[in-house]
Amino acid sequence: MGLLDRAGARLTAHPEEAEILVVNTCSFIDTAKQESVDTILEMARFKTSGSAKKLIVAGCLVERYRDEIRKSIPEVDAVVGTGELESILEAAGLSTPTAAPVSLFNILGSNGHGHAEVRPGQESRAATHKQAAEKPSTDGAGAGYPQRGSRPLNSGMQSTQASDPEVKFRSEGNLREQQGRFRRDDWQGATHLLPTYLYDEQTPRFLTTPKSSAYIKIAEGCDHPCSFCVIPNLRGKFRSRRFESVVAEAHQLVARGVQEITLIGQDTTCYGEDLGIKDGLATLLDALAAIEGLRWLRFLYAYPNRITNRLLDTIARHDNICKYLDVPLQHASPAVLKTMKRGAGADIFLKTLEKVRSAVPGIALRTSFIVGFPGESAADIGVLEDFVKEAKFDWLGVFSYSDEEGSGAFSLDAKVPQRTIEARKRHLMKLQQSISKRAKQQWIGRELVVLAEGESDETPLLWEGRTQFHAPEIDGKVYINDFAGLETLEPGRFYKAEISEAHDYDVVAKVISGPL
Ligand code: SF4
């Protein structure tokens, strides 16, 4: 979006207004693939009706079904994989190839010569995936970013491992590659080489998050062998963004009014290993926490055996690092975790959680599990339920196992019937609901800093907000029903509030003072 914006496209979240439609896709589990395909088909209707001239499909679905998309949905004009981000400009007709086209995809414009109808410099309008861009920021967040420097960047066919000497991998990643971890042979049409793309602080960004909040991706790819997961096949080997690049981007964002930064990556706790940085994530958090004006800093997706004492000490030491840890555990039965190729089990996890809670008192813990992994027995589910009762997570998500071609688990026997999977999922969620309800009752009377996000969708009389114990979009909500005499609240501002009511996952609060 940042690239399109800088090239002169005017972004809109309304597909009926767009000349160029871009659907950014996901494909790591069945439901994500289905949602992606449904959205492409929905957008294709605007092409058929003539209101849109181009339909571009981007993202992980392309990495998986590159040829298939083109074959099955003729309305699609171009596909752009995760490793060829900059090709979006050519696909949209906002750049002219100087020589032979460098990307693997062809643009099937009406002229059929790989050129789009919109000429460079001409104003164009692009719509984005309607979910990703429901509330696009119109503050032009990307506009003032420095222009790209001389650092080589990947595009099209150049985004291969061989052609980007700057990208170094961990020896673990190289070893896993030799063992076939990243193979895509089972995916017909996934012809493109593994992506190596990494954005940097000079890559323009167009923020779609509320003004006060932003995500920073600190690394891409993953070297773990989890047998249910095809993300490494889609995203490639683990590689970290340069330390200085992440810090520079954070400074730029804070200078633009961002007060909350959430660090993401498939494997954030591995950050810096490929760059030879010891305790990379902790060192990065130290550097980012020192940025004046940054109120909340957090990271998501910790790998359980990489939660070091140094990392916990760093979270505890800085007031502006949220006391929040998201650690997807996937299961608790040692037998299931072994076949998942993740190892450990309930006992080890309970020790880890104890260590985390004693190092960072009051920390909110989030996890997610997969139920219905091949071979999962009623006894395994029993182990998981006992663990959930004991661990008392603040936030918990449960995914149904999705049997993905190309994953290690795909060839396993003893697949669990879908009905059983759904029943196990419902049961686990019900269990967590009662745990959460009891825990939220303990919140009543607490005074917390709340970030006001805006009017509730349900009624304008209520506002929605979050505390440091809620990550954006994923956890429960704080509903604010009393503004302490203020006529209204300001979105993106922080207030002191007292929790007055608790529900299963959400709480209600009244403002005491602020904005802070
Ligand atoms: S660590 Fe996460 S992204 Fe990496 S293989 Fe395992 S589940 Fe997939």
Boltz pocket constraint, residues with backbone or C-beta under 6 A from the ligand:
constraints:
  - pocket:
      binder: B
      contacts: [[A, 222], [A, 223], [A, 224], [A, 225], [A, 226], [A, 229], [A, 230], [A, 231], [A, 232], [A, 266], [A, 267], [A, 303]]
      max_distance: 6.0
